[in-house]
Amino acid sequence: MDEPGSGDTAVAPKKATTAARRAAPLIHLPTWSRLHVAARQWAPAGNGGDFFEVIQQRDGRVTAFIADVCGNGPSAAGPVSRLRWILRQAIARGEAPGSVLAILNDWLVHERTDDRFVTAVCVRMSPMTGEAQIASAGHLGPFVKRAAGPAEDLFPPVGLALGILPAQRYSETRVSLSPDDSLVLVTDGITDRLAASGDPLGERGLVAQLSRASHGSENICAALASDVRATEDATILVMQMPRRHRRATPVARAG
Protein backbone atom coordinates (compact mmCIF):
# COMPACT_ATOMS: atom_id res chain seq x y z
CA MET A 1 0.00 0.00 0.00
CA ASP A 2 1.07 3.57 -0.50
CA GLU A 3 1.45 6.74 1.49
CA PRO A 4 -1.62 8.84 2.44
CA GLY A 5 -2.82 10.94 -0.48
CA SER A 6 -4.37 14.37 -0.58
CA GLY A 7 -7.58 15.80 -1.97
CA ASP A 8 -10.60 13.53 -2.24
CA THR A 9 -8.92 10.26 -1.32
CA ALA A 10 -7.09 8.81 1.64
CA VAL A 11 -4.80 5.88 1.04
CA ALA A 12 -3.87 3.47 3.82
CA PRO A 13 -0.16 3.78 4.70
CA LYS A 14 2.57 1.71 3.10
CA LYS A 15 4.16 -1.13 5.03
CA ALA A 16 7.29 -2.90 3.80
CA THR A 17 7.22 -6.69 3.54
CA THR A 18 10.05 -9.20 3.37
CA ALA A 19 10.64 -12.83 2.61
CA ALA A 20 11.15 -13.27 6.34
CA ARG A 21 7.33 -13.18 6.57
CA ARG A 22 7.06 -9.83 8.31
CA ALA A 23 3.36 -8.94 8.28
CA ALA A 24 1.67 -5.55 8.08
CA PRO A 25 -0.27 -4.75 11.28
CA LEU A 26 -3.93 -3.89 11.43
CA ILE A 27 -4.55 -0.71 9.43
CA HIS A 28 -7.36 1.72 10.25
CA LEU A 29 -8.40 4.03 7.46
CA PRO A 30 -7.81 7.64 8.59
CA THR A 31 -11.45 8.60 8.01
CA TRP A 32 -14.80 8.49 9.73
CA SER A 33 -15.96 5.31 7.94
CA ARG A 34 -14.83 2.95 10.74
CA LEU A 35 -14.05 0.27 8.19
CA HIS A 36 -11.42 -2.07 9.68
CA VAL A 37 -8.68 -3.03 7.23
CA ALA A 38 -6.01 -5.65 7.88
CA ALA A 39 -3.40 -6.92 5.44
CA ARG A 40 -0.50 -9.35 5.33
CA GLN A 41 1.90 -9.67 2.42
CA TRP A 42 4.95 -11.73 1.49
CA ALA A 43 7.45 -11.43 -1.38
CA PRO A 44 10.55 -13.57 -2.02
CA ALA A 45 12.94 -10.61 -2.16
CA GLY A 46 10.89 -7.91 -0.44
CA ASN A 47 9.41 -6.77 -3.75
CA GLY A 48 6.98 -8.81 -5.82
CA GLY A 49 4.12 -8.79 -8.28
CA ASP A 50 1.27 -8.73 -5.75
CA PHE A 51 -0.10 -5.32 -4.81
CA PHE A 52 -3.20 -3.73 -3.40
CA GLU A 53 -4.76 -0.33 -2.80
CA VAL A 54 -7.45 0.80 -0.35
CA ILE A 55 -8.77 4.30 -1.07
CA GLN A 56 -11.64 6.16 0.57
CA GLN A 57 -13.46 8.71 -1.52
CA ARG A 58 -15.22 11.94 -0.55
CA ASP A 59 -18.67 10.36 -0.66
CA GLY A 60 -17.65 7.78 1.95
CA ARG A 61 -17.36 4.76 -0.30
CA VAL A 62 -14.14 2.75 -0.21
CA THR A 63 -12.49 1.25 -3.27
CA ALA A 64 -10.21 -1.75 -2.77
CA PHE A 65 -8.09 -3.32 -5.47
CA ILE A 66 -5.88 -6.41 -5.38
CA ALA A 67 -3.76 -7.66 -8.26
CA ASP A 68 -1.27 -10.38 -9.10
CA VAL A 69 1.24 -9.80 -11.91
CA CYS A 70 2.18 -13.19 -13.37
CA GLY A 71 5.49 -14.43 -11.98
CA ASN A 72 7.19 -14.01 -8.62
CA GLY A 73 9.65 -11.62 -7.02
CA PRO A 74 11.34 -8.54 -8.51
CA SER A 75 10.85 -9.70 -12.11
CA ALA A 76 7.07 -9.44 -11.61
CA ALA A 77 7.29 -6.12 -9.76
CA GLY A 78 8.37 -4.04 -12.76
CA PRO A 79 4.91 -2.99 -14.06
CA VAL A 80 3.46 -2.33 -10.61
CA SER A 81 4.42 1.34 -10.04
CA ARG A 82 3.12 2.54 -13.40
CA LEU A 83 -0.03 0.44 -13.11
CA ARG A 84 -0.71 1.92 -9.69
CA TRP A 85 -0.57 5.45 -11.11
CA ILE A 86 -3.22 4.65 -13.73
CA LEU A 87 -5.31 2.87 -11.08
CA ARG A 88 -5.31 5.85 -8.73
CA GLN A 89 -6.30 8.24 -11.50
CA ALA A 90 -9.28 6.04 -12.42
CA ILE A 91 -10.44 5.74 -8.81
CA ALA A 92 -10.01 9.49 -8.18
CA ARG A 93 -12.35 10.14 -11.13
CA GLY A 94 -14.99 7.97 -9.44
CA GLU A 95 -14.90 5.15 -11.99
CA ALA A 96 -16.92 2.03 -11.11
CA PRO A 97 -15.02 -1.26 -10.59
CA GLY A 98 -15.74 -2.60 -14.08
CA SER A 99 -14.56 0.63 -15.67
CA VAL A 100 -11.40 0.65 -13.53
CA LEU A 101 -10.47 -2.81 -14.84
CA ALA A 102 -11.25 -1.84 -18.45
CA ILE A 103 -9.03 1.26 -18.19
CA LEU A 104 -6.15 -0.75 -16.72
CA ASN A 105 -6.54 -3.45 -19.35
CA ASP A 106 -6.41 -1.04 -22.28
CA TRP A 107 -3.38 0.72 -20.80
CA LEU A 108 -1.54 -2.56 -20.29
CA VAL A 109 -2.27 -3.74 -23.81
CA HIS A 110 -1.09 -0.43 -25.25
CA GLU A 111 2.07 -0.35 -23.12
CA ARG A 112 2.91 -4.04 -23.37
CA THR A 113 6.64 -4.70 -23.31
CA ASP A 114 6.47 -8.44 -22.59
CA ASP A 115 3.93 -11.25 -22.34
CA ARG A 116 2.98 -10.67 -18.73
CA PHE A 117 -0.66 -10.47 -17.71
CA VAL A 118 -2.35 -9.36 -14.50
CA THR A 119 -5.27 -10.86 -12.60
CA ALA A 120 -7.22 -8.45 -10.43
CA VAL A 121 -10.36 -7.78 -8.40
CA CYS A 122 -11.80 -4.31 -7.83
CA VAL A 123 -14.41 -3.64 -5.14
CA ARG A 124 -16.26 -0.44 -4.27
CA MET A 125 -18.13 -0.71 -0.98
CA SER A 126 -20.18 1.58 1.18
CA PRO A 127 -19.57 1.28 4.92
CA MET A 128 -22.81 3.23 5.42
CA THR A 129 -25.20 1.00 3.44
CA GLY A 130 -23.27 -2.28 3.22
CA GLU A 131 -23.55 -2.45 -0.57
CA ALA A 132 -20.50 -3.61 -2.52
CA GLN A 133 -19.88 -3.57 -6.29
CA ILE A 134 -17.40 -6.15 -7.54
CA ALA A 135 -15.62 -6.75 -10.85
CA SER A 136 -13.02 -9.43 -11.57
CA ALA A 137 -10.34 -9.91 -14.22
CA GLY A 138 -9.33 -13.56 -14.05
CA HIS A 139 -8.90 -13.51 -10.26
CA LEU A 140 -10.34 -15.73 -7.53
CA GLY A 141 -12.84 -14.37 -5.02
CA PRO A 142 -13.60 -12.16 -3.31
CA PHE A 143 -14.84 -14.11 -0.31
CA VAL A 144 -17.06 -13.11 2.61
CA LYS A 145 -16.75 -14.11 6.23
CA ARG A 146 -20.15 -13.41 7.74
CA ALA A 147 -20.44 -12.00 11.24
CA ALA A 148 -22.51 -15.05 12.19
CA GLY A 149 -19.63 -17.35 11.25
CA PRO A 150 -20.19 -18.91 7.79
CA ALA A 151 -18.01 -18.02 4.81
CA GLU A 152 -18.76 -17.99 1.09
CA ASP A 153 -17.22 -17.38 -2.31
CA LEU A 154 -19.11 -14.56 -4.01
CA PHE A 155 -18.52 -15.92 -7.55
CA PRO A 156 -18.72 -12.63 -9.47
CA PRO A 157 -18.62 -12.74 -13.28
CA VAL A 158 -14.95 -13.24 -14.21
CA GLY A 159 -13.53 -11.35 -17.18
CA LEU A 160 -10.29 -11.89 -19.04
CA ALA A 161 -7.05 -11.16 -17.18
CA LEU A 162 -5.64 -7.69 -17.80
CA GLY A 163 -3.16 -7.05 -20.58
CA ILE A 164 -4.13 -9.82 -23.01
CA LEU A 165 -6.71 -8.36 -25.42
CA PRO A 166 -7.96 -4.76 -25.83
CA ALA A 167 -11.50 -3.42 -25.42
CA GLN A 168 -12.61 -5.87 -22.75
CA ARG A 169 -15.75 -5.32 -20.70
CA TYR A 170 -15.87 -6.33 -17.05
CA SER A 171 -19.30 -7.03 -15.61
CA GLU A 172 -20.15 -6.01 -12.07
CA THR A 173 -22.08 -7.81 -9.40
CA ARG A 174 -23.57 -6.32 -6.23
CA VAL A 175 -23.65 -7.92 -2.81
CA SER A 176 -24.98 -6.78 0.55
CA LEU A 177 -22.76 -6.85 3.60
CA SER A 178 -24.16 -6.78 7.11
CA PRO A 179 -22.53 -5.09 10.10
CA ASP A 180 -19.32 -6.90 11.12
CA ASP A 181 -19.18 -8.94 7.88
CA SER A 182 -15.69 -9.14 6.36
CA LEU A 183 -14.80 -8.99 2.68
CA VAL A 184 -11.66 -11.03 1.99
CA LEU A 185 -9.33 -10.63 -1.01
CA VAL A 186 -6.33 -12.92 -1.58
CA THR A 187 -3.81 -13.80 -4.27
CA ASP A 188 -2.99 -17.31 -5.43
CA GLY A 189 -0.03 -17.53 -3.04
CA ILE A 190 -2.74 -18.14 -0.43
CA THR A 191 -5.14 -20.39 -2.35
CA ASP A 192 -2.60 -22.56 -4.22
CA ARG A 193 -1.44 -24.25 -1.02
CA LEU A 194 -5.06 -25.22 -0.26
CA ALA A 195 -5.59 -26.95 -3.61
CA ALA A 196 -6.78 -30.57 -3.67
CA SER A 197 -7.76 -33.08 -6.33
CA GLY A 198 -11.39 -31.99 -6.23
CA ASP A 199 -10.54 -28.33 -5.63
CA PRO A 200 -7.62 -27.47 -7.96
CA LEU A 201 -7.76 -23.71 -7.32
CA GLY A 202 -8.15 -23.99 -3.57
CA GLU A 203 -11.41 -22.04 -3.44
CA ARG A 204 -13.34 -24.53 -1.32
CA GLY A 205 -10.31 -24.97 0.91
CA LEU A 206 -10.17 -21.22 1.53
CA VAL A 207 -13.90 -21.03 2.32
CA ALA A 208 -13.49 -23.88 4.83
CA GLN A 209 -10.53 -22.13 6.45
CA LEU A 210 -12.46 -18.87 6.61
CA SER A 211 -15.44 -20.61 8.21
CA ARG A 212 -13.18 -21.92 10.97
CA ALA A 213 -11.45 -18.57 11.53
CA SER A 214 -12.26 -16.44 14.55
CA HIS A 215 -14.20 -13.26 13.89
CA GLY A 216 -12.34 -10.02 13.16
CA SER A 217 -10.04 -8.76 10.41
CA GLU A 218 -6.80 -9.49 12.29
CA ASN A 219 -7.93 -13.01 13.21
CA ILE A 220 -8.92 -13.77 9.64
CA CYS A 221 -5.50 -12.66 8.40
CA ALA A 222 -3.82 -14.85 10.99
CA ALA A 223 -5.90 -17.89 10.05
CA LEU A 224 -5.17 -17.57 6.33
CA ALA A 225 -1.48 -16.85 6.91
CA SER A 226 -0.71 -20.22 8.47
CA ASP A 227 1.86 -22.21 6.49
CA VAL A 228 2.36 -19.53 3.82
CA ARG A 229 5.51 -20.30 1.86
CA ALA A 230 7.88 -17.34 1.99
CA THR A 231 9.27 -18.29 -1.43
CA GLU A 232 6.07 -17.14 -3.19
CA ASP A 233 4.27 -13.83 -3.51
CA ALA A 234 1.19 -13.94 -1.30
CA THR A 235 -1.26 -11.26 -0.12
CA ILE A 236 -4.28 -11.17 2.20
CA LEU A 237 -6.55 -8.11 2.44
CA VAL A 238 -9.52 -8.11 4.84
CA MET A 239 -12.06 -5.30 5.13
CA GLN A 240 -14.47 -5.63 8.02
CA MET A 241 -17.70 -3.63 8.07
CA PRO A 242 -18.42 -1.38 11.05
CA ARG A 243 -20.49 -2.92 13.80
CA ARG A 244 -23.35 -0.68 12.81
CA HIS A 245 -23.80 1.26 9.58
CA ARG A 246 -23.42 5.01 9.91
CA ARG A 247 -24.81 7.81 7.83
CA ALA A 248 -22.20 9.70 5.83
CA THR A 249 -20.90 12.91 7.36
CA PRO A 250 -20.49 15.54 4.62
CA VAL A 251 -16.94 16.73 4.05
CA ALA A 252 -16.64 20.46 4.62
CA ARG A 253 -15.78 22.45 1.52
CA ALA A 254 -12.67 24.60 1.64
CA GLY A 255 -13.16 28.33 1.45
C-alpha positions as CSV (number, residue, x, y, z in Angstrom):
1,M,0.0,0.0,0.0
2,D,1.1,3.6,-0.5
3,E,1.5,6.7,1.5
4,P,-1.6,8.8,2.4
5,G,-2.8,10.9,-0.5
6,S,-4.4,14.4,-0.6
7,G,-7.6,15.8,-2.0
8,D,-10.6,13.5,-2.2
9,T,-8.9,10.3,-1.3
10,A,-7.1,8.8,1.6
11,V,-4.8,5.9,1.0
12,A,-3.9,3.5,3.8
13,P,-0.2,3.8,4.7
14,K,2.6,1.7,3.1
15,K,4.2,-1.1,5.0
16,A,7.3,-2.9,3.8
17,T,7.2,-6.7,3.5
18,T,10.0,-9.2,3.4
19,A,10.6,-12.8,2.6
20,A,11.1,-13.3,6.3
21,R,7.3,-13.2,6.6
22,R,7.1,-9.8,8.3
23,A,3.4,-8.9,8.3
24,A,1.7,-5.5,8.1
25,P,-0.3,-4.8,11.3
26,L,-3.9,-3.9,11.4
27,I,-4.5,-0.7,9.4
28,H,-7.4,1.7,10.3
29,L,-8.4,4.0,7.5
30,P,-7.8,7.6,8.6
31,T,-11.5,8.6,8.0
32,W,-14.8,8.5,9.7
33,S,-16.0,5.3,7.9
34,R,-14.8,3.0,10.7
35,L,-14.0,0.3,8.2
36,H,-11.4,-2.1,9.7
37,V,-8.7,-3.0,7.2
38,A,-6.0,-5.7,7.9
39,A,-3.4,-6.9,5.4
40,R,-0.5,-9.3,5.3
41,Q,1.9,-9.7,2.4
42,W,5.0,-11.7,1.5
43,A,7.4,-11.4,-1.4
44,P,10.5,-13.6,-2.0
45,A,12.9,-10.6,-2.2
46,G,10.9,-7.9,-0.4
47,N,9.4,-6.8,-3.8
48,G,7.0,-8.8,-5.8
49,G,4.1,-8.8,-8.3
50,D,1.3,-8.7,-5.7
51,F,-0.1,-5.3,-4.8
52,F,-3.2,-3.7,-3.4
53,E,-4.8,-0.3,-2.8
54,V,-7.5,0.8,-0.4
55,I,-8.8,4.3,-1.1
56,Q,-11.6,6.2,0.6
57,Q,-13.5,8.7,-1.5
58,R,-15.2,11.9,-0.5
59,D,-18.7,10.4,-0.7
60,G,-17.6,7.8,2.0
61,R,-17.4,4.8,-0.3
62,V,-14.1,2.8,-0.2
63,T,-12.5,1.3,-3.3
64,A,-10.2,-1.7,-2.8
65,F,-8.1,-3.3,-5.5
66,I,-5.9,-6.4,-5.4
67,A,-3.8,-7.7,-8.3
68,D,-1.3,-10.4,-9.1
69,V,1.2,-9.8,-11.9
70,C,2.2,-13.2,-13.4
71,G,5.5,-14.4,-12.0
72,N,7.2,-14.0,-8.6
73,G,9.6,-11.6,-7.0
74,P,11.3,-8.5,-8.5
75,S,10.8,-9.7,-12.1
76,A,7.1,-9.4,-11.6
77,A,7.3,-6.1,-9.8
78,G,8.4,-4.0,-12.8
79,P,4.9,-3.0,-14.1
80,V,3.5,-2.3,-10.6
81,S,4.4,1.3,-10.0
82,R,3.1,2.5,-13.4
83,L,0.0,0.4,-13.1
84,R,-0.7,1.9,-9.7
85,W,-0.6,5.4,-11.1
86,I,-3.2,4.7,-13.7
87,L,-5.3,2.9,-11.1
88,R,-5.3,5.9,-8.7
89,Q,-6.3,8.2,-11.5
90,A,-9.3,6.0,-12.4
91,I,-10.4,5.7,-8.8
92,A,-10.0,9.5,-8.2
93,R,-12.3,10.1,-11.1
94,G,-15.0,8.0,-9.4
95,E,-14.9,5.2,-12.0
96,A,-16.9,2.0,-11.1
97,P,-15.0,-1.3,-10.6
98,G,-15.7,-2.6,-14.1
99,S,-14.6,0.6,-15.7
100,V,-11.4,0.6,-13.5
101,L,-10.5,-2.8,-14.8
102,A,-11.3,-1.8,-18.5
103,I,-9.0,1.3,-18.2
104,L,-6.1,-0.7,-16.7
105,N,-6.5,-3.5,-19.3
106,D,-6.4,-1.0,-22.3
107,W,-3.4,0.7,-20.8
108,L,-1.5,-2.6,-20.3
109,V,-2.3,-3.7,-23.8
110,H,-1.1,-0.4,-25.2
111,E,2.1,-0.3,-23.1
112,R,2.9,-4.0,-23.4
113,T,6.6,-4.7,-23.3
114,D,6.5,-8.4,-22.6
115,D,3.9,-11.3,-22.3
116,R,3.0,-10.7,-18.7
117,F,-0.7,-10.5,-17.7
118,V,-2.3,-9.4,-14.5
119,T,-5.3,-10.9,-12.6
120,A,-7.2,-8.5,-10.4
121,V,-10.4,-7.8,-8.4
122,C,-11.8,-4.3,-7.8
123,V,-14.4,-3.6,-5.1
124,R,-16.3,-0.4,-4.3
125,M,-18.1,-0.7,-1.0
126,S,-20.2,1.6,1.2
127,P,-19.6,1.3,4.9
128,M,-22.8,3.2,5.4
129,T,-25.2,1.0,3.4
130,G,-23.3,-2.3,3.2
131,E,-23.5,-2.5,-0.6
132,A,-20.5,-3.6,-2.5
133,Q,-19.9,-3.6,-6.3
134,I,-17.4,-6.2,-7.5
135,A,-15.6,-6.8,-10.9
136,S,-13.0,-9.4,-11.6
137,A,-10.3,-9.9,-14.2
138,G,-9.3,-13.6,-14.0
139,H,-8.9,-13.5,-10.3
140,L,-10.3,-15.7,-7.5
141,G,-12.8,-14.4,-5.0
142,P,-13.6,-12.2,-3.3
143,F,-14.8,-14.1,-0.3
144,V,-17.1,-13.1,2.6
145,K,-16.7,-14.1,6.2
146,R,-20.2,-13.4,7.7
147,A,-20.4,-12.0,11.2
148,A,-22.5,-15.1,12.2
149,G,-19.6,-17.3,11.3
150,P,-20.2,-18.9,7.8
151,A,-18.0,-18.0,4.8
152,E,-18.8,-18.0,1.1
153,D,-17.2,-17.4,-2.3
154,L,-19.1,-14.6,-4.0
155,F,-18.5,-15.9,-7.5
156,P,-18.7,-12.6,-9.5
157,P,-18.6,-12.7,-13.3
158,V,-14.9,-13.2,-14.2
159,G,-13.5,-11.4,-17.2
160,L,-10.3,-11.9,-19.0
161,A,-7.1,-11.2,-17.2
162,L,-5.6,-7.7,-17.8
163,G,-3.2,-7.0,-20.6
164,I,-4.1,-9.8,-23.0
165,L,-6.7,-8.4,-25.4
166,P,-8.0,-4.8,-25.8
167,A,-11.5,-3.4,-25.4
168,Q,-12.6,-5.9,-22.7
169,R,-15.7,-5.3,-20.7
170,Y,-15.9,-6.3,-17.1
171,S,-19.3,-7.0,-15.6
172,E,-20.1,-6.0,-12.1
173,T,-22.1,-7.8,-9.4
174,R,-23.6,-6.3,-6.2
175,V,-23.7,-7.9,-2.8
176,S,-25.0,-6.8,0.5
177,L,-22.8,-6.9,3.6
178,S,-24.2,-6.8,7.1
179,P,-22.5,-5.1,10.1
180,D,-19.3,-6.9,11.1
181,D,-19.2,-8.9,7.9
182,S,-15.7,-9.1,6.4
183,L,-14.8,-9.0,2.7
184,V,-11.7,-11.0,2.0
185,L,-9.3,-10.6,-1.0
186,V,-6.3,-12.9,-1.6
187,T,-3.8,-13.8,-4.3
188,D,-3.0,-17.3,-5.4
189,G,0.0,-17.5,-3.0
190,I,-2.7,-18.1,-0.4
191,T,-5.1,-20.4,-2.4
192,D,-2.6,-22.6,-4.2
193,R,-1.4,-24.2,-1.0
194,L,-5.1,-25.2,-0.3
195,A,-5.6,-26.9,-3.6
196,A,-6.8,-30.6,-3.7
197,S,-7.8,-33.1,-6.3
198,G,-11.4,-32.0,-6.2
199,D,-10.5,-28.3,-5.6
200,P,-7.6,-27.5,-8.0
201,L,-7.8,-23.7,-7.3
202,G,-8.2,-24.0,-3.6
203,E,-11.4,-22.0,-3.4
204,R,-13.3,-24.5,-1.3
205,G,-10.3,-25.0,0.9
206,L,-10.2,-21.2,1.5
207,V,-13.9,-21.0,2.3
208,A,-13.5,-23.9,4.8
209,Q,-10.5,-22.1,6.4
210,L,-12.5,-18.9,6.6
211,S,-15.4,-20.6,8.2
212,R,-13.2,-21.9,11.0
213,A,-11.4,-18.6,11.5
214,S,-12.3,-16.4,14.5
215,H,-14.2,-13.3,13.9
216,G,-12.3,-10.0,13.2
217,S,-10.0,-8.8,10.4
218,E,-6.8,-9.5,12.3
219,N,-7.9,-13.0,13.2
220,I,-8.9,-13.8,9.6
221,C,-5.5,-12.7,8.4
222,A,-3.8,-14.9,11.0
223,A,-5.9,-17.9,10.1
224,L,-5.2,-17.6,6.3
225,A,-1.5,-16.9,6.9
226,S,-0.7,-20.2,8.5
227,D,1.9,-22.2,6.5
228,V,2.4,-19.5,3.8
229,R,5.5,-20.3,1.9
230,A,7.9,-17.3,2.0
231,T,9.3,-18.3,-1.4
232,E,6.1,-17.1,-3.2
233,D,4.3,-13.8,-3.5
234,A,1.2,-13.9,-1.3
235,T,-1.3,-11.3,-0.1
236,I,-4.3,-11.2,2.2
237,L,-6.5,-8.1,2.4
238,V,-9.5,-8.1,4.8
239,M,-12.1,-5.3,5.1
240,Q,-14.5,-5.6,8.0
241,M,-17.7,-3.6,8.1
242,P,-18.4,-1.4,11.1
243,R,-20.5,-2.9,13.8
244,R,-23.4,-0.7,12.8
245,H,-23.8,1.3,9.6
246,R,-23.4,5.0,9.9
247,R,-24.8,7.8,7.8
248,A,-22.2,9.7,5.8
249,T,-20.9,12.9,7.4
250,P,-20.5,15.5,4.6
251,V,-16.9,16.7,4.1
252,A,-16.6,20.5,4.6
253,R,-15.8,22.5,1.5
254,A,-12.7,24.6,1.6
255,G,-13.2,28.3,1.4
